[in-house]
Amino acid sequence: MTEQKNPLRITLPRVWPQRVKSAMLHVISLAQYATAFTRSWAVNSPIARVRLKAENDRLRQHVALLTEEIRIKDARMNSIAPHKRPHYAPTERLSILELRAARAWSARQTADAFLVTAATIAYWMKRIDEEGSDALLQVCEPVNRFPDFVRHAVQRLKVLCPALGKVKIAQILCRAGLHLGATTVGRILKESPRPVPRKPGTSSGRVVTAKRPNHVWHVDLTAVPVGVGFWAPWLPFALPQCWPFCWWVAVVIDHYSRRAMGFAVSPTRPKSTTVRAFLGRTIASTGATPKYLICDKDAIFWSAGFKRWCSGKGIRPRYGAVGQHGSIAVVERFIRTMKDESTRRILVPQRRKTFRNEVSSFVSWYNQHRPHMTLEGKTPNEVYFRLRPANQQPRIEPRKRWPRRSPCAVPRTLIAGQPGDRFALQVDFHDGKQHLPVVTLKRAA
Protein backbone atom coordinates (compact mmCIF):
# COMPACT_ATOMS: atom_id res chain seq x y z
CA MET A 1 0.00 0.00 0.00
CA THR A 2 1.44 3.29 -1.10
CA GLU A 3 2.03 5.95 1.51
CA GLN A 4 -0.12 9.09 1.17
CA LYS A 5 1.63 12.34 0.54
CA ASN A 6 1.28 15.17 3.01
CA PRO A 7 -1.42 17.66 1.94
CA LEU A 8 -0.31 21.06 0.72
CA ARG A 9 -0.05 23.56 3.57
CA ILE A 10 -0.50 27.30 3.27
CA THR A 11 2.09 29.22 5.21
CA LEU A 12 0.48 31.91 7.31
CA PRO A 13 2.22 35.05 8.55
CA ARG A 14 3.51 34.93 12.09
CA VAL A 15 1.26 37.79 13.18
CA TRP A 16 -1.90 36.30 11.66
CA PRO A 17 -3.73 35.95 15.05
CA GLN A 18 -3.53 39.74 15.43
CA ARG A 19 -5.52 40.28 12.23
CA VAL A 20 -8.37 37.79 12.70
CA LYS A 21 -10.95 40.32 13.93
CA SER A 22 -10.32 42.84 11.18
CA ALA A 23 -10.30 39.99 8.65
CA MET A 24 -13.76 38.95 9.83
CA LEU A 25 -15.09 42.44 9.09
CA HIS A 26 -13.59 42.27 5.61
CA VAL A 27 -15.08 38.82 4.98
CA ILE A 28 -18.56 39.90 6.07
CA SER A 29 -18.43 43.08 3.98
CA LEU A 30 -17.19 41.14 0.95
CA ALA A 31 -20.00 38.63 1.41
CA GLN A 32 -22.53 41.47 1.53
CA TYR A 33 -20.91 42.99 -1.57
CA ALA A 34 -21.21 39.71 -3.47
CA THR A 35 -24.76 39.12 -2.22
CA ALA A 36 -25.86 42.54 -3.48
CA PHE A 37 -24.53 41.78 -6.96
CA THR A 38 -26.17 38.34 -6.99
CA ARG A 39 -29.53 39.75 -5.95
CA SER A 40 -29.25 42.54 -8.51
CA TRP A 41 -29.17 39.88 -11.21
CA ALA A 42 -32.08 37.98 -9.68
CA VAL A 43 -34.44 40.95 -9.17
CA ASN A 44 -34.17 41.77 -12.89
CA SER A 45 -34.76 38.21 -14.03
CA PRO A 46 -37.68 37.69 -16.44
CA ILE A 47 -38.68 34.63 -14.36
CA ALA A 48 -41.12 35.62 -11.61
CA ARG A 49 -40.04 32.70 -9.41
CA VAL A 50 -36.44 33.90 -9.44
CA ARG A 51 -37.49 37.44 -8.50
CA LEU A 52 -39.65 36.09 -5.67
CA LYS A 53 -36.78 33.91 -4.45
CA ALA A 54 -34.46 36.92 -4.33
CA GLU A 55 -37.00 38.98 -2.39
CA ASN A 56 -37.64 36.14 0.08
CA ASP A 57 -33.89 35.72 0.60
CA ARG A 58 -33.52 39.44 1.25
CA LEU A 59 -36.38 39.45 3.77
CA ARG A 60 -34.92 36.44 5.57
CA GLN A 61 -31.57 38.18 5.87
CA HIS A 62 -33.29 41.32 7.17
CA VAL A 63 -35.12 39.32 9.84
CA ALA A 64 -31.90 37.55 10.82
CA LEU A 65 -30.08 40.87 11.22
CA LEU A 66 -32.92 42.31 13.31
CA THR A 67 -32.84 39.20 15.50
CA GLU A 68 -29.11 39.67 16.03
CA GLU A 69 -29.66 43.34 16.99
CA ILE A 70 -32.22 42.29 19.61
CA ARG A 71 -29.88 39.61 20.95
CA ILE A 72 -27.06 42.12 21.38
CA LYS A 73 -29.31 44.61 23.20
CA ASP A 74 -30.72 41.85 25.42
CA ALA A 75 -27.19 40.75 26.28
CA ARG A 76 -26.41 44.23 27.56
CA MET A 77 -29.58 44.34 29.66
CA ASN A 78 -28.90 40.86 31.04
CA SER A 79 -25.57 42.10 32.41
CA ILE A 80 -27.54 44.36 34.80
CA ALA A 81 -28.97 42.90 37.99
CA PRO A 82 -32.79 42.45 37.70
CA HIS A 83 -33.56 44.85 40.57
CA LYS A 84 -31.42 47.57 38.94
CA ARG A 85 -32.99 47.41 35.50
CA PRO A 86 -35.28 50.28 34.36
CA HIS A 87 -38.97 49.74 35.07
CA TYR A 88 -41.57 49.54 32.31
CA ALA A 89 -44.10 52.36 32.14
CA PRO A 90 -47.74 51.50 33.00
CA THR A 91 -48.77 51.71 29.34
CA GLU A 92 -45.85 49.46 28.28
CA ARG A 93 -46.87 46.84 30.86
CA LEU A 94 -50.30 46.62 29.28
CA SER A 95 -48.72 46.42 25.81
CA ILE A 96 -46.58 43.49 27.00
CA LEU A 97 -49.65 41.63 28.22
CA GLU A 98 -51.44 42.38 24.93
CA LEU A 99 -48.50 40.94 23.00
CA ARG A 100 -48.50 37.91 25.30
CA ALA A 101 -52.16 37.28 24.47
CA ALA A 102 -51.51 37.71 20.74
CA ARG A 103 -48.60 35.25 20.72
CA ALA A 104 -50.07 32.81 23.27
CA TRP A 105 -46.97 32.96 25.46
CA SER A 106 -46.71 31.51 28.92
CA ALA A 107 -45.60 33.67 31.83
CA ARG A 108 -42.08 32.26 31.55
CA GLN A 109 -41.87 32.93 27.80
CA THR A 110 -43.10 36.50 28.28
CA ALA A 111 -40.64 37.08 31.11
CA ASP A 112 -37.73 35.76 29.04
CA ALA A 113 -38.68 37.96 26.08
CA PHE A 114 -38.87 41.19 28.11
CA LEU A 115 -36.17 40.43 30.71
CA VAL A 116 -38.40 40.30 33.78
CA THR A 117 -39.37 37.46 36.09
CA ALA A 118 -42.37 35.17 35.70
CA ALA A 119 -43.59 36.36 39.10
CA THR A 120 -43.68 39.92 37.75
CA ILE A 121 -45.89 38.88 34.84
CA ALA A 122 -48.21 37.04 37.22
CA TYR A 123 -48.34 40.11 39.48
CA TRP A 124 -49.31 42.31 36.52
CA MET A 125 -52.11 39.89 35.60
CA LYS A 126 -53.56 40.11 39.12
CA ARG A 127 -53.70 43.92 38.98
CA ILE A 128 -54.87 44.31 35.38
CA ASP A 129 -58.36 45.55 36.31
CA GLU A 130 -57.23 48.39 38.57
CA GLU A 131 -58.59 51.85 37.77
CA GLY A 132 -57.35 55.35 38.48
CA SER A 133 -54.20 57.33 37.93
CA ASP A 134 -52.18 55.07 40.27
CA ALA A 135 -53.06 51.85 38.44
CA LEU A 136 -50.14 49.55 37.70
CA LEU A 137 -51.34 49.08 34.10
CA GLN A 138 -52.91 51.96 32.20
CA VAL A 139 -54.43 52.42 28.78
CA CYS A 140 -53.78 56.14 28.32
CA GLU A 141 -52.58 59.16 30.23
CA PRO A 142 -55.10 61.70 31.60
CA VAL A 143 -55.52 64.98 29.65
CA ASN A 144 -57.36 68.08 30.85
CA ARG A 145 -61.05 68.10 29.82
CA PHE A 146 -60.63 65.78 26.81
CA PRO A 147 -62.61 62.52 26.69
CA ASP A 148 -60.82 59.18 26.63
CA PHE A 149 -61.63 58.36 23.02
CA VAL A 150 -59.75 61.51 21.84
CA ARG A 151 -56.64 60.50 23.76
CA HIS A 152 -56.92 56.98 22.41
CA ALA A 153 -57.26 58.27 18.83
CA VAL A 154 -54.14 60.46 19.12
CA GLN A 155 -52.09 57.71 20.73
CA ARG A 156 -53.18 55.13 18.19
CA LEU A 157 -52.26 57.50 15.37
CA LYS A 158 -48.79 57.85 16.91
CA VAL A 159 -48.46 54.05 17.12
CA LEU A 160 -49.59 53.54 13.52
CA CYS A 161 -47.49 56.44 12.19
CA PRO A 162 -44.46 56.77 14.52
CA ALA A 163 -42.68 59.24 12.21
CA LEU A 164 -45.29 61.93 12.87
CA GLY A 165 -44.54 64.59 15.50
CA LYS A 166 -47.10 66.42 17.62
CA VAL A 167 -47.43 69.35 15.22
CA LYS A 168 -47.87 67.04 12.25
CA ILE A 169 -50.46 64.95 14.12
CA ALA A 170 -52.35 68.11 15.06
CA GLN A 171 -52.28 69.32 11.46
CA ILE A 172 -53.48 65.98 10.13
CA LEU A 173 -56.34 65.76 12.63
CA CYS A 174 -57.15 69.41 11.94
CA ARG A 175 -57.45 68.64 8.24
CA ALA A 176 -59.58 65.62 9.08
CA GLY A 177 -61.98 67.87 11.03
CA LEU A 178 -61.01 67.53 14.72
CA HIS A 179 -60.75 70.60 16.99
CA LEU A 180 -57.34 69.89 18.52
CA GLY A 181 -54.16 71.94 18.98
CA ALA A 182 -50.50 70.94 18.81
CA THR A 183 -49.88 71.69 22.50
CA THR A 184 -52.72 69.38 23.47
CA VAL A 185 -51.28 66.61 21.31
CA GLY A 186 -47.94 67.16 23.03
CA ARG A 187 -49.52 66.73 26.44
CA ILE A 188 -51.28 63.58 25.29
CA LEU A 189 -48.12 62.02 23.93
CA LYS A 190 -45.96 63.43 26.76
CA GLU A 191 -43.16 64.16 24.36
CA SER A 192 -40.04 66.21 25.02
CA PRO A 193 -40.07 69.87 23.93
CA ARG A 194 -39.56 70.59 20.25
CA PRO A 195 -35.92 71.07 19.25
CA VAL A 196 -34.69 74.61 18.72
CA PRO A 197 -34.84 75.37 14.99
CA ARG A 198 -31.54 75.91 13.26
CA LYS A 199 -30.66 79.33 12.01
CA PRO A 200 -31.12 79.52 8.24
CA GLY A 201 -27.98 79.77 6.22
CA THR A 202 -27.17 83.02 4.47
CA SER A 203 -26.03 83.18 0.88
CA SER A 204 -24.33 85.91 -1.01
CA GLY A 205 -26.05 87.81 -3.80
CA ARG A 206 -29.61 88.90 -4.33
CA VAL A 207 -32.32 86.88 -2.63
CA VAL A 208 -34.89 85.37 -4.99
CA THR A 209 -38.45 85.35 -3.58
CA ALA A 210 -41.15 83.14 -5.07
CA LYS A 211 -44.32 85.14 -5.81
CA ARG A 212 -46.45 82.48 -7.48
CA PRO A 213 -46.37 78.78 -8.49
CA ASN A 214 -43.75 77.92 -11.12
CA HIS A 215 -41.86 81.14 -10.41
CA VAL A 216 -38.89 79.53 -8.61
CA TRP A 217 -37.88 75.88 -8.82
CA HIS A 218 -35.23 73.94 -6.89
CA VAL A 219 -33.31 70.95 -8.25
CA ASP A 220 -30.88 68.60 -6.55
CA LEU A 221 -29.56 65.03 -6.54
CA THR A 222 -29.30 62.48 -3.76
CA ALA A 223 -28.10 58.90 -3.34
CA VAL A 224 -30.54 56.44 -1.73
CA PRO A 225 -28.72 53.33 -0.40
CA VAL A 226 -30.30 49.98 -1.15
CA GLY A 227 -29.03 48.64 2.18
CA VAL A 228 -28.74 50.56 5.44
CA GLY A 229 -25.54 52.41 4.58
CA PHE A 230 -22.36 52.63 2.50
CA TRP A 231 -19.67 51.72 5.06
CA ALA A 232 -17.02 49.08 4.29
CA PRO A 233 -13.86 48.17 6.26
CA TRP A 234 -11.51 48.70 3.30
CA LEU A 235 -10.33 51.91 1.65
CA PRO A 236 -11.96 54.28 0.92
CA PHE A 237 -14.22 52.82 3.64
CA ALA A 238 -17.33 53.06 1.45
CA LEU A 239 -19.18 50.96 -1.10
CA PRO A 240 -19.44 52.31 -4.66
CA GLN A 241 -22.25 54.84 -4.92
CA CYS A 242 -23.96 53.16 -7.83
CA TRP A 243 -26.40 50.32 -8.48
CA PRO A 244 -26.81 47.71 -6.99
CA PHE A 245 -25.69 49.48 -3.80
CA CYS A 246 -27.73 52.66 -4.24
CA TRP A 247 -30.03 54.61 -6.55
CA TRP A 248 -29.54 58.22 -7.61
CA VAL A 249 -32.69 60.36 -7.44
CA ALA A 250 -33.09 63.82 -9.00
CA VAL A 251 -35.99 65.96 -7.74
CA VAL A 252 -37.52 69.29 -8.69
CA ILE A 253 -39.45 71.31 -6.06
CA ASP A 254 -41.64 74.38 -6.59
CA HIS A 255 -40.58 76.98 -4.01
CA TYR A 256 -43.94 78.74 -3.64
CA SER A 257 -46.08 75.64 -3.00
CA ARG A 258 -43.35 73.17 -1.91
CA ARG A 259 -44.83 70.79 -4.48
CA ALA A 260 -42.65 68.04 -5.94
CA MET A 261 -42.87 68.74 -9.68
CA GLY A 262 -41.01 65.65 -10.82
CA PHE A 263 -38.30 63.08 -10.11
CA ALA A 264 -35.96 60.79 -12.01
CA VAL A 265 -34.17 57.58 -10.96
CA SER A 266 -30.73 56.63 -12.24
CA PRO A 267 -28.47 53.64 -11.42
CA THR A 268 -25.36 55.86 -11.50
CA ARG A 269 -24.64 59.49 -10.78
CA PRO A 270 -26.38 61.28 -13.67
CA LYS A 271 -24.47 63.50 -16.08
CA SER A 272 -25.36 67.07 -16.96
CA THR A 273 -27.08 65.98 -20.19
CA THR A 274 -29.25 63.50 -18.23
CA VAL A 275 -30.31 66.19 -15.76
CA ARG A 276 -31.13 68.58 -18.59
CA ALA A 277 -33.29 65.94 -20.26
CA PHE A 278 -35.08 65.31 -16.94
CA LEU A 279 -35.75 69.05 -16.47
CA GLY A 280 -37.03 69.27 -20.04
CA ARG A 281 -39.49 66.42 -19.40
CA THR A 282 -40.67 68.10 -16.19
CA ILE A 283 -41.26 71.40 -17.98
CA ALA A 284 -43.16 69.62 -20.75
CA SER A 285 -45.35 67.61 -18.33
CA THR A 286 -46.27 70.62 -16.17
CA GLY A 287 -46.68 73.01 -19.07
CA ALA A 288 -44.78 75.77 -17.25
CA THR A 289 -41.21 77.07 -17.26
CA PRO A 290 -39.75 78.62 -14.09
CA LYS A 291 -38.12 82.03 -14.16
CA TYR A 292 -35.44 80.98 -11.67
CA LEU A 293 -33.81 77.60 -11.06
CA ILE A 294 -31.95 77.25 -7.74
CA CYS A 295 -29.26 74.57 -7.40
CA ASP A 296 -25.84 74.03 -5.85
CA LYS A 297 -22.47 74.51 -7.53
CA ASP A 298 -22.04 70.88 -8.48
CA ALA A 299 -20.20 70.28 -11.75
CA ILE A 300 -23.48 69.08 -13.25
CA PHE A 301 -25.15 72.46 -12.75
CA TRP A 302 -22.03 74.68 -13.01
CA SER A 303 -21.08 73.41 -16.48
CA ALA A 304 -21.24 75.65 -19.54
CA GLY A 305 -23.69 73.26 -21.22
CA PHE A 306 -26.18 73.55 -18.37
CA LYS A 307 -25.95 77.35 -18.37
CA ARG A 308 -26.52 77.46 -22.14
CA TRP A 309 -29.54 75.17 -21.76
CA CYS A 310 -31.03 77.48 -19.09
CA SER A 311 -30.42 80.50 -21.30
CA GLY A 312 -32.17 78.81 -24.21
CA LYS A 313 -35.20 78.09 -22.02
CA GLY A 314 -35.31 81.62 -20.59
CA ILE A 315 -34.36 80.36 -17.11
CA ARG A 316 -32.02 82.23 -14.78
CA PRO A 317 -29.95 79.79 -12.69
CA ARG A 318 -29.18 80.79 -9.11
CA TYR A 319 -26.55 78.94 -7.06
CA GLY A 320 -26.30 78.30 -3.35
CA ALA A 321 -23.18 79.11 -1.37
CA VAL A 322 -20.47 76.43 -1.42
CA GLY A 323 -20.36 74.49 1.86
CA GLN A 324 -23.12 76.62 3.40
CA HIS A 325 -25.90 74.64 5.07
CA GLY A 326 -29.34 75.91 4.17
CA SER A 327 -28.42 77.68 0.93
CA ILE A 328 -30.71 75.28 -0.96
CA ALA A 329 -32.77 74.39 2.11
CA VAL A 330 -36.14 73.80 0.37
CA VAL A 331 -35.03 70.89 -1.79
CA GLU A 332 -32.74 69.56 0.94
CA ARG A 333 -35.69 69.44 3.34
CA PHE A 334 -37.77 67.51 0.81
CA ILE A 335 -34.96 64.99 0.34
CA ARG A 336 -34.65 64.54 4.10
CA THR A 337 -38.42 64.03 4.38
CA MET A 338 -38.35 61.48 1.57
CA LYS A 339 -35.62 59.49 3.30
CA ASP A 340 -37.00 59.78 6.86
CA GLU A 341 -40.61 58.96 5.97
CA SER A 342 -40.17 56.61 3.01
CA THR A 343 -36.88 55.04 1.95
CA ARG A 344 -35.55 54.46 5.49
CA ARG A 345 -38.78 52.78 6.53
CA ILE A 346 -38.80 50.17 3.78
CA LEU A 347 -36.41 47.72 2.19
CA VAL A 348 -35.29 49.78 -0.81
CA PRO A 349 -35.90 47.61 -3.91
CA GLN A 350 -33.07 46.69 -6.24
CA ARG A 351 -35.45 46.49 -9.20
CA ARG A 352 -35.66 49.86 -10.94
CA LYS A 353 -39.37 49.68 -11.78
CA THR A 354 -40.28 48.78 -8.21
CA PHE A 355 -38.16 51.59 -6.78
CA ARG A 356 -39.70 54.10 -9.17
CA ASN A 357 -43.14 53.01 -7.98
CA GLU A 358 -42.06 53.56 -4.35
CA VAL A 359 -40.79 57.09 -5.06
CA SER A 360 -43.86 57.86 -7.18
CA SER A 361 -46.19 56.80 -4.36
CA PHE A 362 -44.32 58.97 -1.86
CA VAL A 363 -44.36 62.02 -4.16
CA SER A 364 -48.10 61.60 -4.77
CA TRP A 365 -48.78 61.23 -1.01
CA TYR A 366 -46.50 64.17 -0.17
CA ASN A 367 -48.23 66.50 -2.63
CA GLN A 368 -51.78 65.44 -1.81
CA HIS A 369 -51.97 64.40 1.85
CA ARG A 370 -48.97 65.64 3.86
CA PRO A 371 -49.49 69.02 5.58
CA HIS A 372 -46.58 71.43 5.47
CA MET A 373 -45.49 73.68 8.34
CA THR A 374 -44.37 76.50 6.06
CA LEU A 375 -47.78 76.41 4.38
CA GLU A 376 -49.60 76.58 7.77
CA GLY A 377 -50.90 73.04 7.57
CA LYS A 378 -51.90 73.13 3.90
CA THR A 379 -50.74 70.54 1.42
CA PRO A 380 -48.60 71.44 -1.61
CA ASN A 381 -51.41 70.57 -4.03
CA GLU A 382 -53.84 72.87 -2.20
CA VAL A 383 -51.45 75.80 -2.59
CA TYR A 384 -50.32 74.96 -6.13
CA PHE A 385 -53.85 74.45 -7.52
CA ARG A 386 -55.41 77.09 -5.21
CA LEU A 387 -57.81 74.60 -3.60
CA ARG A 388 -59.72 75.24 -0.38
CA PRO A 389 -57.54 73.90 2.47
CA ALA A 390 -59.03 71.05 4.44
CA ASN A 391 -57.88 72.61 7.73
CA GLN A 392 -60.17 75.61 7.15
CA GLN A 393 -63.36 73.54 7.01
CA PRO A 394 -65.65 73.20 10.08
CA ARG A 395 -64.29 70.82 12.72
CA ILE A 396 -65.57 68.43 15.35
CA GLU A 397 -65.34 69.62 18.97
CA PRO A 398 -65.34 66.57 21.32
CA ARG A 399 -65.45 68.57 24.60
CA LYS A 400 -69.00 69.10 25.86
CA ARG A 401 -68.17 72.13 28.01
CA TRP A 402 -65.99 73.88 25.47
CA PRO A 403 -66.75 77.65 25.59
CA ARG A 404 -67.44 79.03 22.14
CA ARG A 405 -65.53 82.23 22.86
CA SER A 406 -62.26 80.40 23.49
CA PRO A 407 -59.80 80.34 20.55
CA CYS A 408 -59.48 77.14 18.56
CA ALA A 409 -56.43 75.60 16.95
CA VAL A 410 -54.70 77.61 14.22
CA PRO A 411 -56.00 78.26 11.63
CA ARG A 412 -59.23 79.24 13.37
CA THR A 413 -62.48 78.11 11.83
CA LEU A 414 -66.06 77.14 12.71
CA ILE A 415 -67.25 74.21 14.80
CA ALA A 416 -69.37 71.60 13.05
CA GLY A 417 -72.44 70.43 14.94
CA GLN A 418 -72.52 70.66 18.74
CA PRO A 419 -69.67 70.39 21.27
CA GLY A 420 -69.29 66.88 22.64
CA ASP A 421 -69.74 65.03 19.34
CA ARG A 422 -68.05 61.65 19.07
CA PHE A 423 -66.06 60.40 16.09
CA ALA A 424 -64.28 57.36 14.74
CA LEU A 425 -60.65 57.54 13.61
CA GLN A 426 -59.96 55.90 10.26
CA VAL A 427 -56.39 55.46 9.00
CA ASP A 428 -55.97 54.37 5.39
CA PHE A 429 -52.70 53.99 3.52
CA HIS A 430 -51.81 55.55 0.20
CA ASP A 431 -51.31 52.82 -2.43
CA GLY A 432 -51.49 50.29 0.43
CA LYS A 433 -48.12 51.41 1.89
CA GLN A 434 -48.20 51.63 5.68
CA HIS A 435 -45.59 54.40 5.88
CA LEU A 436 -47.90 56.73 3.90
CA PRO A 437 -50.97 57.29 6.15
CA VAL A 438 -54.19 59.02 5.09
CA VAL A 439 -56.22 60.04 8.16
CA THR A 440 -59.98 60.72 8.11
CA LEU A 441 -62.59 61.20 10.85
CA LYS A 442 -66.16 59.93 10.71
CA ARG A 443 -68.79 61.36 12.99
CA ALA A 444 -70.18 58.65 15.28
CA ALA A 445 -73.92 58.06 15.23
Secondary structure, DSSP 8 states (H G I E B T S, - for coil): -------------TTGGGGHHHHHHHHHHHHHHHHHHHHHHHHT-S-HHHHHHHHHHHHHHHHHHHHHHHHHHHHHHHTS-GGGS----HHHHHHHHHHHHHHT--HHHHHHHHT--HHHHHHHHHTTT--STT-SS-SS---TT--HHHHHHHHHHHHH-TT--HHHHHHHHHHHTB---HHHHHHHHT-------------SS------STTSEEEEEEEEEESSS----SSTTSS--SSTTTEEEEEEEEETTT--EEEEEEESS---HHHHHHHHHHHHHHHT---SEEEE---HHHHSHHHHHHHHHHT-EEEE--TT-TTTTHHHHHHHHHHHHHTGGGS---SSHHHHHHHHHHHHHHHHHT---TTTTT--HHHHHTT---GGGS-BB---TT--TTS--SSS---B-S-TT--EEEEEEEGGG-TTSEEEEEEE--
